[in-house]
Amino acid sequence: MKRLLSLLILCSLGLSMQTIEGASKKTTKKSSRKKSNGKKKSSKRKAKTTSTKKGKVVVVKNKAHLNDLMGQGKPVMVKYKAEWCGACTMIAKDFEKLAQEFKDMIFAEVDVDKTPKISDEHKVRAMPTIHVFKDGKKVDETIGANKDLLRNLAVKHSAGKAKKAKKTRRK
């Protein structure tokens, strides 16, 4: 009965028991990592960048990194996402394509589970949420995995240096 009740609650939140059980296994693995002398291994990693041939999406690791991106004088499009979010996964490729196309903008993504302070500060309540910042101030946003709205935001806030889309004719 407890498992059924838990499953109902998790389904209403968009999660599954497998997701929760998988997360607990990952936590167990992380806590058991130790060197032979009893000390924990260092978990220092370089900031991840999802690179494509011409454009890139910067993975934001902390607030200072995001502030640094906003201070570069270009519009910054930030995608707030979570690994468990299916809609975030669906729109990821479109976000990367926009990063290739709009060179005059910075494209970044924030994992709300890994950096909750950033998402709380920017009042992110649903995933994916896309914010556009200019001069450090939020000027626009959209919520959801609508690639047309995402593209419209990029067109609206870029300086117009995007590649022009090819028009196709119907016969």
C-alpha positions in Angstrom: 0.0 0.0 0.0 2.9 2.4 0.9 4.5 1.7 -2.5 1.3 2.4 -4.4 0.8 5.6 -2.5 4.4 6.7 -3.2 4.0 5.8 -6.8 0.8 7.9 -7.1 2.6 10.9 -5.5 5.6 10.5 -7.8 3.5 10.2 -10.9 1.7 13.4 -10.0 5.1 15.0 -9.8 6.2 13.5 -13.1 8.7 11.1 -11.6 8.8 7.3 -11.4 10.0 4.8 -8.8 12.9 3.9 -11.1 14.0 7.5 -11.2 14.0 7.7 -7.4 15.7 4.3 -7.0 18.3 5.2 -9.6 19.0 8.4 -7.8 19.5 6.6 -4.5 21.9 4.2 -6.2 24.0 7.1 -7.6 24.1 8.7 -4.1 25.4 5.4 -2.6 28.1 5.1 -5.3 29.3 8.7 -4.7 29.5 8.3 -1.0 31.5 5.0 -1.3 34.2 6.6 -3.5 37.4 6.7 -1.4 41.1 6.4 -2.0 43.0 3.6 -0.5 44.3 5.8 2.3 40.7 6.6 3.4 40.5 10.1 2.0 37.7 11.0 -0.5 38.7 11.6 -4.1 38.8 15.2 -5.3 35.8 16.0 -7.4 37.2 19.0 -9.2 36.1 19.1 -12.8 36.4 21.6 -15.5 33.2 23.5 -16.5 31.5 21.5 -19.2 30.7 23.0 -22.5 28.5 21.3 -25.0 30.4 22.2 -28.2 29.2 22.0 -31.7 31.2 22.8 -34.8 30.6 26.6 -34.8 28.5 27.4 -31.7 28.5 26.2 -28.1 26.2 26.0 -25.2 28.0 26.9 -21.9 27.0 24.8 -18.9 26.8 27.2 -15.9 28.2 25.8 -12.7 27.6 28.7 -10.3 26.3 32.2 -9.9 29.6 33.9 -10.5 30.0 32.0 -13.8 26.5 33.2 -14.9 27.3 36.8 -13.9 30.6 36.6 -15.9 28.7 35.5 -19.0 26.2 38.4 -18.6 29.0 40.9 -18.3 30.4 40.2 -21.7 28.1 42.7 -23.5 26.1 40.2 -25.5 22.6 39.0 -25.0 22.6 35.8 -23.0 19.9 33.1 -23.5 19.8 30.8 -20.5 17.9 27.5 -20.5 17.0 26.1 -17.1 16.7 22.4 -17.2 16.8 19.1 -15.2 18.1 15.7 -16.2 14.8 14.1 -15.4 12.8 16.5 -17.6 11.7 15.0 -20.9 10.8 18.3 -22.5 14.3 19.6 -21.7 15.8 16.7 -23.5 13.5 17.3 -26.5 14.5 20.9 -26.9 18.2 20.4 -26.3 19.2 19.9 -29.9 17.2 22.9 -31.0 18.9 25.0 -28.4 22.3 23.8 -29.7 21.3 24.6 -33.3 20.4 28.2 -32.3 23.8 28.5 -30.6 25.4 27.6 -34.0 23.2 30.0 -35.8 23.2 33.1 -33.6 26.9 34.0 -33.1 26.1 37.3 -31.5 24.5 35.7 -28.5 25.7 33.6 -25.6 23.8 30.4 -25.0 24.0 28.8 -21.6 22.2 26.1 -19.6 21.6 25.8 -15.9 20.8 22.4 -14.2 18.2 23.4 -11.6 19.1 20.3 -9.4 22.8 21.0 -9.4 22.6 24.8 -9.0 19.3 25.5 -7.1 20.4 28.9 -5.9 20.5 30.3 -9.4 17.1 28.9 -10.3 15.6 30.1 -7.1 17.0 33.6 -7.6 15.5 33.8 -11.1 12.2 32.3 -9.9 12.2 29.3 -12.2 9.1 27.2 -11.5 8.9 24.9 -14.5 11.3 23.2 -16.9 12.4 24.1 -19.4 12.3 27.8 -18.8 14.3 30.1 -21.1 15.4 33.6 -20.0 17.1 36.2 -22.1 19.3 38.7 -20.4 20.8 41.9 -21.7 23.3 43.9 -19.6 22.6 41.6 -16.7 18.8 42.2 -16.7 16.1 39.7 -17.7 14.3 41.1 -20.7 12.3 38.1 -21.9 11.3 34.6 -21.0 9.4 31.6 -22.3 8.3 28.4 -20.6 8.0 25.0 -22.2 9.6 23.1 -25.1 8.3 25.1 -28.0 11.1 25.4 -30.6 9.3 28.1 -32.5 9.0 30.3 -29.5 12.7 29.6 -28.7 13.7 30.6 -32.2 11.5 33.8 -32.0 13.3 34.8 -28.8 16.7 34.4 -30.4 15.6 36.4 -33.5 14.0 39.1 -31.4 17.1 39.7 -29.2 20.0 39.0 -31.6 21.7 41.7 -33.6 20.4 40.1 -36.8 23.6 38.1 -37.7 21.8 34.7 -38.0 22.0 32.6 -41.1 18.8 33.0 -43.1 16.6 29.9 -43.3 16.1 28.3 -46.6 12.5 28.6 -47.9 11.0 25.6 -49.4 8.1 25.6 -51.9 5.3 23.2 -51.9 4.2 21.7 -55.1 
